[in-house]
Amino acid sequence: MRTCEGIGVSHIYLTGYTPYPAMNGDERLPHVANKLTAQIHKTALDAEKLVPWTHSEDATSCIQNLRANGYAIVALEQTETSIPLPEYQPAQKVALLLGREVEGIDPELLTHCDVTIEIPMAGKKESFNVVQAAAMALYHVRFN
């Protein structure tokens, strides 16, 4: 959330089991919501209060709503058809889809994306962790 605030992301969409701060009408047990809110605040440093966010259980419906509102759905994932990040020319409105730390983006969700981009790796490792990869991709999408 702090990275998104610093780069100027207009909205964060959290889906599935992604942790999220306490919210109005929260159905989680209060101690669970409070614990997650404290943990998020520790790293977000109030950015969770500065960048609008929503949580939805269903990522597919979130993607469909974003597309209906004119967003290009861009997955950050290594696939056979991924475009290297430096070559990607962002559309006016981009919704960047990020996956899980180890498993990446669910293959079913990839079928709902307009394009897949990846960060070329120079070292021996195959990927960056999600927050570093998100920062690089968001910066490219925002300022190119």
C-alpha positions in Angstrom: 0.0 0.0 0.0 2.9 2.3 0.7 4.5 1.6 -2.6 1.1 2.3 -4.4 0.7 5.5 -2.5 4.2 6.7 -3.4 3.8 5.8 -7.1 0.3 7.4 -7.3 -1.9 4.4 -7.8 -5.5 5.5 -7.7 -7.1 2.4 -6.2 -6.0 -1.0 -4.8 -8.2 -4.0 -5.3 -7.5 -6.8 -2.9 -9.1 -10.2 -3.7 -9.4 -13.7 -2.2 -7.6 -14.4 1.0 -5.3 -11.3 0.6 -5.1 -9.6 4.0 -6.9 -6.3 4.3 -7.4 -3.7 7.0 -10.6 -3.5 9.1 -13.5 -2.0 7.1 -17.2 -1.1 7.7 -19.3 -4.2 7.7 -16.3 -6.4 8.2 -17.5 -10.0 8.6 -14.2 -11.3 10.1 -13.9 -11.9 13.8 -12.9 -8.6 15.4 -9.6 -10.0 16.8 -8.6 -11.2 13.3 -9.4 -7.9 11.6 -7.6 -6.0 14.4 -4.5 -8.1 14.1 -4.3 -7.8 10.4 -5.0 -4.1 10.5 -2.1 -3.7 12.9 0.2 -5.8 10.8 -0.7 -3.9 7.6 -0.2 -0.5 9.4 3.2 -1.6 10.5 4.4 -1.7 6.9 2.0 0.7 5.2 2.6 3.5 7.7 -0.9 5.0 7.2 -0.9 4.5 3.4 -3.8 2.2 4.0 -5.7 5.4 4.9 -4.4 7.4 1.9 -5.0 5.1 -1.1 -8.6 3.9 -1.6 -8.9 0.2 -1.5 -11.7 -2.5 -1.7 -11.7 -6.1 -1.0 -13.6 -8.7 -3.0 -13.6 -12.5 -2.6 -13.9 -13.0 -6.3 -11.0 -11.9 -8.5 -12.7 -12.8 -11.7 -15.7 -10.4 -11.1 -13.2 -7.7 -10.0 -11.4 -8.1 -13.3 -14.6 -8.0 -15.3 -15.7 -4.8 -13.5 -12.4 -3.1 -14.2 -12.6 -4.1 -17.9 -16.1 -2.8 -18.1 -14.8 0.5 -16.7 -12.2 0.8 -19.5 -9.1 -0.7 -17.8 -6.6 -2.9 -19.6 -6.0 -5.9 -17.5 -2.3 -6.6 -17.3 -0.8 -9.6 -15.6 2.7 -9.5 -14.1 3.7 -13.1 -14.7 6.3 -15.2 -16.5 4.6 -17.0 -19.4 5.5 -18.1 -22.9 3.8 -15.1 -24.3 4.9 -12.4 -21.7 6.2 -9.1 -23.0 9.4 -7.9 -21.3 8.5 -5.0 -19.1 10.8 -2.5 -20.8 8.9 -3.2 -24.1 5.4 -2.8 -22.7 3.7 0.5 -23.7 0.9 1.0 -21.1 -2.6 1.8 -22.1 -4.4 4.9 -20.6 -5.9 2.9 -17.7 -4.1 -0.1 -16.5 -5.1 -2.6 -13.8 -2.0 -4.6 -12.8 -2.8 -8.1 -11.6 -0.3 -9.6 -9.2 -0.1 -13.2 -8.0 0.8 -15.1 -4.9 4.4 -15.0 -3.7 5.4 -18.6 -4.8 2.6 -19.8 -7.0 2.1 -16.6 -9.1 -1.2 -15.9 -10.8 -3.8 -18.6 -11.1 -3.8 -19.9 -14.7 -7.6 -19.4 -14.8 -7.2 -15.7 -14.0 -4.5 -15.3 -16.8 -7.2 -16.2 -19.3 -9.0 -13.0 -18.3 -6.0 -10.7 -18.9 -5.4 -8.6 -22.0 -1.6 -8.9 -21.8 1.0 -10.5 -19.7 4.3 -8.7 -18.8 7.4 -10.0 -17.1 10.5 -8.4 -15.6 13.6 -9.8 -17.4 16.0 -11.4 -14.9 19.8 -10.8 -15.1 20.8 -13.2 -12.3 20.3 -16.8 -11.6 17.1 -16.5 -9.7 13.8 -16.8 -11.7 11.8 -14.1 -10.0 11.6 -11.1 -7.6 9.4 -11.2 -4.6 6.0 -9.7 -5.2 6.4 -6.3 -3.7 9.7 -5.6 -5.5 8.2 -6.8 -8.8 5.1 -4.8 -8.2 7.1 -1.6 -7.5 9.1 -2.0 -10.8 6.0 -2.7 -12.9 3.9 0.0 -11.3 6.7 2.5 -11.8 7.0 1.5 -15.5 3.2 1.6 -16.1 2.8 4.9 -14.2 5.7 6.9 -15.7 6.0 5.5 -19.3 
